[in-house]
Structure formats: C-alpha cells, structure tokens
Amino acid sequence: MSLPLHALHAFEASARHLSFTCAGLELNVTQAAVSARVKNLEALLRVLLFRRLARSCIDGRAVPAAVRPPETVAAVPARLTRPWRQSP
C-alpha cells in the first residue's frame, strides 16, 4: 500500500501541534486542506487517527502513543505495511 506523502505530512504536523489550524500554517495550506488530508489517510488506513472537537484543538488523547514524539512518525508507515503475523 502506498500512502500519500502530503497526507502523512499533514498527520505528523497535526499530531505535533494538536491543531489542524497550526498544522496548516506550518504546511502553508488551509485548515480545511489539512483536515481533508488527514481524513483521506484515515480512510486509506481504515482507522480513526484523531478525535475532532468542535471549534477547538484535536483531542490529544486520541493521538496514538506511538506517534506522540515526532521522531517516531517516520517509523509508522513501515509498521503499517509490514505483514501481520498471528500468534500461535
């Protein structure tokens, strides 16, 4: 599975800032564009990455613990594309 790079950038910035607006400012796109990119990534992965709050920042409790430190974001695609093995 190939993940769109712009969606991964939007996710990483959103996770770091806990805000689509701040992520948009960093990436030079609108808040709506960041939200759409993250929704696209969520649809591709079939997982909810953020819990969105009305008129507020993203609820940080919904951010997966594995991506809270920005240094670990680069490892996420490799873990997601690795074949799943069932325990005996």
N, CA, C and O atoms as a Tinker XYZ file with bonds, in Angstrom:
   352  protein
     1  N      0.848000   -1.171000    0.000000    73     2
     2  CA     0.000000    0.000000    0.000000    64     1     3
     3  C      0.893000    1.234000    0.000000    63     2     4     5
     4  O      1.844000    1.326000    0.776000    81     3
     5  N      0.583000    2.160000   -0.860000    73     3     6
     6  CA     1.328000    3.405000   -0.945000    64     5     7
     7  C      0.508000    4.515000   -0.294000    63     6     8     9
     8  O     -0.638000    4.750000   -0.679000    81     7
     9  N      1.091000    5.194000    0.685000    73     7    10
    10  CA     0.397000    6.261000    1.389000    64     9    11
    11  C      0.821000    7.605000    0.803000    63    10    12    13
    12  O      2.008000    7.818000    0.554000    81    11
    13  N     -0.136000    8.522000    0.576000    73    11    14
    14  CA     0.208000    9.834000    0.023000    64    13    15
    15  C      1.074000   10.623000    1.002000    63    14    16    17
    16  O      0.740000   10.756000    2.179000    81    15
    17  N      2.178000   11.137000    0.498000    73    15    18
    18  CA     3.125000   11.855000    1.345000    64    17    19
    19  C      2.505000   13.109000    1.952000    63    18    20    21
    20  O      2.769000   13.429000    3.111000    81    19
    21  N      1.680000   13.826000    1.180000    73    19    22
    22  CA     1.071000   15.046000    1.720000    64    21    23
    23  C      0.136000   14.720000    2.895000    63    22    24    25
    24  O      0.003000   15.523000    3.818000    81    23
    25  N     -0.498000   13.568000    2.864000    73    23    26
    26  CA    -1.372000   13.173000    3.964000    64    25    27
    27  C     -0.545000   12.817000    5.210000    63    26    28    29
    28  O     -0.939000   13.132000    6.333000    81    27
    29  N      0.589000   12.167000    5.002000    73    27    30
    30  CA     1.469000   11.845000    6.133000    64    29    31
    31  C      2.043000   13.118000    6.757000    63    30    32    33
    32  O      2.157000   13.212000    7.979000    81    31
    33  N      2.401000   14.086000    5.932000    73    31    34
    34  CA     2.911000   15.365000    6.443000    64    33    35
    35  C      1.833000   16.069000    7.261000    63    34    36    37
    36  O      2.109000   16.607000    8.333000    81    35
    37  N      0.607000   16.059000    6.749000    73    35    38
    38  CA    -0.498000   16.694000    7.463000    64    37    39
    39  C     -0.753000   15.993000    8.797000    63    38    40    41
    40  O     -0.990000   16.651000    9.810000    81    39
    41  N     -0.705000   14.680000    8.798000    73    39    42
    42  CA    -0.908000   13.921000   10.030000    64    41    43
    43  C      0.196000   14.222000   11.046000    63    42    44    45
    44  O     -0.086000   14.461000   12.220000    81    43
    45  N      1.439000   14.211000   10.599000    73    43    46
    46  CA     2.568000   14.447000   11.508000    64    45    47
    47  C      2.491000   15.838000   12.123000    63    46    48    49
    48  O      2.670000   15.988000   13.332000    81    47
    49  N      2.228000   16.852000   11.313000    73    47    50
    50  CA     2.141000   18.223000   11.829000    64    49    51
    51  C      0.946000   18.372000   12.767000    63    50    52    53
    52  O      1.047000   19.045000   13.793000    81    51
    53  N     -0.162000   17.763000   12.432000    73    51    54
    54  CA    -1.356000   17.819000   13.284000    64    53    55
    55  C     -1.110000   17.135000   14.625000    63    54    56    57
    56  O     -1.546000   17.630000   15.664000    81    55
    57  N     -0.423000   16.014000   14.605000    73    55    58
    58  CA    -0.114000   15.297000   15.846000    64    57    59
    59  C      0.824000   16.112000   16.727000    63    58    60    61
    60  O      0.689000   16.115000   17.951000    81    59
    61  N      1.767000   16.796000   16.109000    73    59    62
    62  CA     2.717000   17.611000   16.867000    64    61    63
    63  C      2.053000   18.833000   17.479000    63    62    64    65
    64  O      2.295000   19.162000   18.641000    81    63
    65  N      1.219000   19.503000   16.701000    73    63    66
    66  CA     0.588000   20.748000   17.150000    64    65    67
    67  C     -0.743000   20.515000   17.866000    63    66    68    69
    68  O     -1.214000   21.396000   18.586000    81    67
    69  N     -1.353000   19.348000   17.678000    73    67    70
    70  CA    -2.703000   19.059000   18.176000    64    69    71
    71  C     -3.686000   20.115000   17.673000    63    70    72    73
    72  O     -4.598000   20.538000   18.384000    81    71
    73  N     -3.469000   20.526000   16.422000    73    71    74
    74  CA    -4.322000   21.543000   15.817000    64    73    75
    75  C     -4.189000   21.476000   14.303000    63    74    76    77
    76  O     -3.077000   21.510000   13.776000    81    75
    77  N     -5.317000   21.381000   13.596000    73    75    78
    78  CA    -5.279000   21.416000   12.139000    64    77    79
    79  C     -4.912000   22.815000   11.655000    63    78    80    81
    80  O     -4.254000   22.964000   10.625000    81    79
    81  N     -5.334000   23.837000   12.393000    73    79    82
    82  CA    -5.026000   25.215000   12.001000    64    81    83
    83  C     -3.526000   25.476000   12.070000    63    82    84    85
    84  O     -2.947000   26.017000   11.128000    81    83
    85  N     -2.893000   25.097000   13.175000    73    83    86
    86  CA    -1.445000   25.298000   13.317000    64    85    87
    87  C     -0.674000   24.455000   12.312000    63    86    88    89
    88  O      0.337000   24.900000   11.769000    81    87
    89  N     -1.148000   23.245000   12.065000    73    87    90
    90  CA    -0.506000   22.393000   11.063000    64    89    91
    91  C     -0.607000   23.036000    9.685000    63    90    92    93
    92  O      0.347000   22.998000    8.908000    81    91
    93  N     -1.761000   23.626000    9.381000    73    91    94
    94  CA    -1.944000   24.303000    8.105000    64    93    95
    95  C     -1.006000   25.483000    7.942000    63    94    96    97
    96  O     -0.452000   25.700000    6.864000    81    95
    97  N     -0.826000   26.248000    9.011000    73    95    98
    98  CA     0.113000   27.372000    8.952000    64    97    99
    99  C      1.531000   26.890000    8.670000    63    98   100   101
   100  O      2.259000   27.501000    7.888000    81    99
   101  N      1.912000   25.803000    9.305000    73    99   102
   102  CA     3.253000   25.250000    9.084000    64   101   103
   103  C      3.425000   24.739000    7.655000    63   102   104   105
   104  O      4.482000   24.920000    7.050000    81   103
   105  N      2.388000   24.100000    7.119000    73   103   106
   106  CA     2.465000   23.490000    5.788000    64   105   107
   107  C      2.041000   24.438000    4.668000    63   106   108   109
   108  O      2.058000   24.065000    3.495000    81   107
   109  N      1.659000   25.668000    5.032000    73   107   110
   110  CA     1.200000   26.673000    4.062000    64   109   111
   111  C     -0.026000   26.216000    3.283000    63   110   112   113
   112  O     -0.116000   26.426000    2.074000    81   111
   113  N     -0.961000   25.596000    3.977000    73   111   114
   114  CA    -2.250000   25.211000    3.410000    64   113   115
   115  C     -3.324000   25.599000    4.423000    63   114   116   117
   116  O     -3.011000   25.975000    5.552000    81   115
   117  N     -4.579000   25.508000    4.021000    73   115   118
   118  CA    -5.666000   25.865000    4.928000    64   117   119
   119  C     -5.928000   24.757000    5.939000    63   118   120   121
   120  O     -5.500000   23.615000    5.772000    81   119
   121  N     -6.644000   25.131000    6.988000    73   119   122
   122  CA    -7.051000   24.156000    7.992000    64   121   123
   123  C     -7.916000   23.084000    7.342000    63   122   124   125
   124  O     -7.803000   21.904000    7.675000    81   123
   125  N     -8.776000   23.489000    6.420000    73   123   126
   126  CA    -9.657000   22.538000    5.743000    64   125   127
   127  C     -8.852000   21.534000    4.912000    63   126   128   129
   128  O     -9.211000   20.359000    4.837000    81   127
   129  N     -7.766000   22.000000    4.290000    73   127   130
   130  CA    -6.918000   21.097000    3.498000    64   129   131
   131  C     -6.243000   20.068000    4.396000    63   130   132   133
   132  O     -6.161000   18.891000    4.043000    81   131
   133  N     -5.762000   20.506000    5.551000    73   131   134
   134  CA    -5.129000   19.575000    6.491000    64   133   135
   135  C     -6.152000   18.546000    6.960000    63   134   136   137
   136  O     -5.863000   17.350000    6.990000    81   135
   137  N     -7.333000   19.004000    7.323000    73   135   138
   138  CA    -8.377000   18.092000    7.774000    64   137   139
   139  C     -8.739000   17.072000    6.692000    63   138   140   141
   140  O     -8.916000   15.889000    6.980000    81   139
   141  N     -8.846000   17.537000    5.459000    73   139   142
   142  CA    -9.185000   16.634000    4.355000    64   141   143
   143  C     -8.078000   15.610000    4.120000    63   142   144   145
   144  O     -8.359000   14.442000    3.853000    81   143
   145  N     -6.829000   16.043000    4.218000    73   143   146
   146  CA    -5.707000   15.118000    4.025000    64   145   147
   147  C     -5.683000   14.052000    5.113000    63   146   148   149
   148  O     -5.441000   12.878000    4.833000    81   147
   149  N     -5.933000   14.459000    6.348000    73   147   150
   150  CA    -5.947000   13.501000    7.451000    64   149   151
   151  C     -7.136000   12.554000    7.295000    63   150   152   153
   152  O     -7.004000   11.356000    7.549000    81   151
   153  N     -8.285000   13.069000    6.884000    73   151   154
   154  CA    -9.448000   12.196000    6.653000    64   153   155
   155  C     -9.158000   11.191000    5.545000    63   154   156   157
   156  O     -9.565000   10.032000    5.635000    81   155
   157  N     -8.457000   11.627000    4.502000    73   155   158
   158  CA    -8.065000   10.728000    3.420000    64   157   159
   159  C     -7.161000    9.615000    3.957000    63   158   160   161
   160  O     -7.338000    8.447000    3.610000    81   159
   161  N     -6.202000    9.975000    4.796000    73   159   162
   162  CA    -5.303000    8.985000    5.389000    64   161   163
   163  C     -6.089000    8.020000    6.282000    63   162   164   165
   164  O     -5.852000    6.812000    6.254000    81   163
   165  N     -7.018000    8.553000    7.067000    73   163   166
   166  CA    -7.847000    7.698000    7.921000    64   165   167
   167  C     -8.657000    6.711000    7.084000    63   166   168   169
   168  O     -8.816000    5.551000    7.465000    81   167
   169  N     -9.164000    7.175000    5.947000    73   167   170
   170  CA    -9.942000    6.291000    5.074000    64   169   171
   171  C     -9.063000    5.200000    4.467000    63   170   172   173
   172  O     -9.476000    4.044000    4.373000    81   171
   173  N     -7.856000    5.567000    4.057000    73   171   174
   174  CA    -6.941000    4.579000    3.483000    64   173   175
   175  C     -6.534000    3.521000    4.512000    63   174   176   177
   176  O     -6.448000    2.334000    4.199000    81   175
   177  N     -6.286000    3.974000    5.744000    73   175   178
   178  CA    -5.839000    3.061000    6.801000    64   177   179
   179  C     -6.999000    2.374000    7.514000    63   178   180   181
   180  O     -6.807000    1.393000    8.232000    81   179
   181  N     -8.207000    2.902000    7.308000    73   179   182
   182  CA    -9.407000    2.399000    7.979000    64   181   183
   183  C     -9.267000    2.438000    9.498000    63   182   184   185
   184  O     -9.599000    1.488000   10.207000    81   183
   185  N     -8.758000    3.586000    9.967000    73   183   186
   186  CA    -8.582000    3.790000   11.405000    64   185   187
   187  C     -8.781000    5.276000   11.701000    63   186   188   189
   188  O     -8.386000    6.133000   10.910000    81   187
   189  N     -9.397000    5.572000   12.847000    73   187   190
   190  CA    -9.585000    6.951000   13.276000    64   189   191
   191  C     -8.305000    7.407000   13.964000    63   190   192   193
   192  O     -7.937000    6.867000   15.007000    81   191
   193  N     -7.624000    8.397000   13.390000    73   191   194
   194  CA    -6.357000    8.866000   13.933000    64   193   195
   195  C     -6.547000    9.956000   14.978000    63   194   196   197
   196  O     -5.760000   10.058000   15.919000    81   195
   197  N     -7.585000   10.770000   14.821000    73   195   198
   198  CA    -7.849000   11.873000   15.739000    64   197   199
   199  C     -9.314000   11.905000   16.113000    63   198   200   201
   200  O    -10.182000   11.545000   15.319000    81   199
   201  N     -9.577000   12.338000   17.324000    73   199   202
   202  CA   -10.933000   12.653000   17.738000    64   201   203
   203  C    -11.063000   14.160000   17.572000    63   202   204   205
   204  O    -10.356000   14.919000   18.235000    81   203
   205  N    -11.941000   14.593000   16.711000    73   203   206
   206  CA   -12.084000   16.013000   16.427000    64   205   207
   207  C    -13.063000   16.645000   17.401000    63   206   208   209
   208  O    -14.115000   16.079000   17.701000    81   207
   209  N    -12.702000   17.828000   17.894000    73   207   210
   210  CA   -13.553000   18.575000   18.808000    64   209   211
   211  C    -14.067000   19.820000   18.093000    63   210   212   213
   212  O    -13.319000   20.465000   17.358000    81   211
   213  N    -15.315000   20.156000   18.298000    73   211   214
   214  CA   -15.908000   21.326000   17.660000    64   213   215
   215  C    -15.239000   22.610000   18.159000    63   214   216   217
   216  O    -15.128000   22.842000   19.363000    81   215
   217  N    -14.799000   23.434000   17.212000    73   215   218
   218  CA   -14.218000   24.749000   17.487000    64   217   219
   219  C    -13.066000   24.693000   18.479000    63   218   220   221
   220  O    -12.904000   25.597000   19.300000    81   219
   221  N    -12.284000   23.656000   18.407000    73   219   222
   222  CA   -11.198000   23.502000   19.360000    64   221   223
   223  C    -10.079000   22.706000   18.709000    63   222   224   225
   224  O    -10.169000   22.299000   17.551000    81   223
   225  N     -9.038000   22.499000   19.473000    73   223   226
   226  CA    -7.921000   21.687000   19.002000    64   225   227
   227  C     -8.322000   20.218000   18.966000    63   226   228   229
   228  O     -9.369000   19.828000   19.482000    81   227
   229  N     -7.492000   19.442000   18.365000    73   227   230
   230  CA    -7.687000   17.998000   18.324000    64   229   231
   231  C     -7.488000   17.461000   19.735000    63   230   232   233
   232  O     -6.604000   17.918000   20.460000    81   231
   233  N     -8.290000   16.514000   20.114000    73   231   234
   234  CA    -8.138000   15.878000   21.422000    64   233   235
   235  C     -6.885000   15.013000   21.393000    63   234   236   237
   236  O     -6.866000   13.979000   20.724000    81   235
   237  N     -5.854000   15.413000   22.096000    73   235   238
   238  CA    -4.575000   14.717000   22.081000    64   237   239
   239  C     -4.619000   13.309000   22.627000    63   238   240   241
   240  O     -3.731000   12.505000   22.343000    81   239
   241  N     -5.652000   12.995000   23.417000    73   239   242
   242  CA    -5.751000   11.630000   23.955000    64   241   243
   243  C     -6.009000   10.619000   22.857000    63   242   244   245
   244  O     -5.762000    9.426000   23.034000    81   243
   245  N     -6.514000   11.100000   21.701000    73   243   246
   246  CA    -6.803000   10.189000   20.601000    64   245   247
   247  C     -5.577000    9.934000   19.733000    63   246   248   249
   248  O     -5.580000    9.015000   18.913000    81   247
   249  N     -4.530000   10.735000   19.903000    73   247   250
   250  CA    -3.316000   10.545000   19.110000    64   249   251
   251  C     -2.629000    9.272000   19.586000    63   250   252   253
   252  O     -2.344000    9.138000   20.776000    81   251
   253  N     -2.358000    8.340000   18.685000    73   251   254
   254  CA    -1.706000    7.098000   19.104000    64   253   255
   255  C     -0.392000    7.382000   19.837000    63   254   256   257
   256  O      0.378000    8.252000   19.430000    81   255
   257  N     -0.147000    6.653000   20.904000    73   255   258
   258  CA     1.054000    6.860000   21.705000    64   257   259
   259  C      2.318000    6.705000   20.874000    63   258   260   261
   260  O      3.328000    7.345000   21.166000    81   259
   261  N      2.280000    5.875000   19.854000    73   259   262
   262  CA     3.470000    5.625000   19.032000    64   261   263
   263  C      3.887000    6.847000   18.228000    63   262   264   265
   264  O      5.035000    6.927000   17.791000    81   263
   265  N      2.983000    7.801000   18.020000    73   263   266
   266  CA     3.345000    8.968000   17.215000    64   265   267
   267  C      3.374000   10.260000   18.016000    63   266   268   269
   268  O      3.550000   11.329000   17.431000    81   267
   269  N      3.210000   10.203000   19.308000    73   267   270
   270  CA     3.276000   11.434000   20.098000    64   269   271
   271  C      4.645000   12.097000   19.975000    63   270   272   273
   272  O      4.700000   13.302000   19.730000    81   271
   273  N      5.754000   11.371000   20.135000    73   271   274
   274  CA     7.042000   12.016000   19.869000    64   273   275
   275  C      7.240000   12.104000   18.353000    63   274   276   277
   276  O      7.127000   11.085000   17.672000    81   275
   277  N      7.532000   13.295000   17.800000    73   275   278
   278  CA     7.666000   13.443000   16.350000    64   277   279
   279  C      8.712000   12.530000   15.723000    63   278   280   281
   280  O      8.585000   12.181000   14.549000    81   279
   281  N      9.733000   12.134000   16.461000    73   279   282
   282  CA    10.787000   11.292000   15.898000    64   281   283
   283  C     10.269000    9.915000   15.462000    63   282   284   285
   284  O     10.878000    9.276000   14.604000    81   283
   285  N      9.170000    9.456000   16.033000    73   283   286
   286  CA     8.694000    8.118000   15.711000    64   285   287
   287  C      7.757000    8.089000   14.512000    63   286   288   289
   288  O      7.398000    7.009000   14.043000    81   287
   289  N      7.354000    9.251000   14.006000    73   287   290
   290  CA     6.392000    9.291000   12.903000    64   289   291
   291  C      6.943000    8.610000   11.659000    63   290   292   293
   292  O      6.184000    7.975000   10.926000    81   291
   293  N      8.240000    8.725000   11.400000    73   291   294
   294  CA     8.834000    8.110000   10.210000    64   293   295
   295  C      8.709000    6.591000   10.244000    63   294   296   297
   296  O      8.700000    5.958000    9.188000    81   295
   297  N      8.614000    5.996000   11.414000    73   295   298
   298  CA     8.530000    4.542000   11.526000    64   297   299
   299  C      7.104000    4.018000   11.316000    63   298   300   301
   300  O      6.918000    2.820000   11.101000    81   299
   301  N      6.107000    4.887000   11.373000    73   299   302
   302  CA     4.718000    4.433000   11.276000    64   301   303
   303  C      4.413000    3.744000    9.951000    63   302   304   305
   304  O      3.854000    2.647000    9.976000    81   303
   305  N      4.751000    4.326000    8.775000    73   303   306
   306  CA     4.420000    3.634000    7.523000    64   305   307
   307  C      5.029000    2.239000    7.426000    63   306   308   309
   308  O      4.386000    1.327000    6.905000    81   307
   309  N      6.245000    2.055000    7.913000    73   307   310
   310  CA     6.884000    0.739000    7.856000    64   309   311
   311  C      6.113000   -0.273000    8.701000    63   310   312   313
   312  O      5.943000   -1.422000    8.293000    81   311
   313  N      5.649000    0.152000    9.876000    73   311   314
   314  CA     4.885000   -0.756000   10.727000    64   313   315
   315  C      3.526000   -1.070000   10.124000    63   314   316   317
   316  O      3.019000   -2.181000   10.279000    81   315
   317  N      2.931000   -0.097000    9.434000    73   315   318
   318  CA     1.605000   -0.308000    8.866000    64   317   319
   319  C      1.633000   -1.216000    7.647000    63   318   320   321
   320  O      0.652000   -1.905000    7.367000    81   319
   321  N      2.741000   -1.227000    6.919000    73   319   322
   322  CA     2.815000   -2.022000    5.695000    64   321   323
   323  C      3.437000   -3.394000    5.928000    63   322   324   325
   324  O      3.445000   -4.231000    5.025000    81   323
   325  N      3.955000   -3.630000    7.125000    73   323   326
   326  CA     4.531000   -4.934000    7.450000    64   325   327
   327  C      3.431000   -5.988000    7.502000    63   326   328   329
   328  O      2.337000   -5.698000    7.988000    81   327
   329  N      3.681000   -7.183000    7.023000    73   327   330
   330  CA     2.650000   -8.228000    7.101000    64   329   331
   331  C      2.303000   -8.539000    8.553000    63   330   332   333
   332  O      3.175000   -8.594000    9.420000    81   331
   333  N      1.042000   -8.737000    8.791000    73   331   334
   334  CA     0.575000   -9.066000   10.128000    64   333   335
   335  C      0.777000  -10.550000   10.369000    63   334   336   337
   336  O      0.427000  -11.377000    9.527000    81   335
   337  N      1.349000  -10.890000   11.530000    73   335   338
   338  CA     1.536000  -12.301000   11.867000    64   337   339
   339  C      0.677000  -12.632000   13.077000    63   338   340   341
   340  O      0.644000  -11.901000   14.066000    81   339
   341  N     -0.004000  -13.740000   12.966000    73   339   342
   342  CA    -0.864000  -14.188000   14.060000    64   341   343
   343  C     -0.030000  -15.013000   15.024000    63   342   344   345
   344  O      0.771000  -15.854000   14.617000    81   343
   345  N     -0.234000  -14.755000   16.314000    73   343   346
   346  CA     0.478000  -15.521000   17.343000    64   345   347
   347  C     -0.086000  -16.940000   17.401000    63   346   348   349
   348  O     -1.283000  -17.142000   17.193000    81   347
   349  N      0.786000  -17.941000   17.687000    73   347   350
   350  CA     0.296000  -19.325000   17.773000    64   349   351
   351  C     -0.588000  -19.546000   18.965000    63   350   352
   352  O     -1.077000  -20.657000   19.174000    81   351
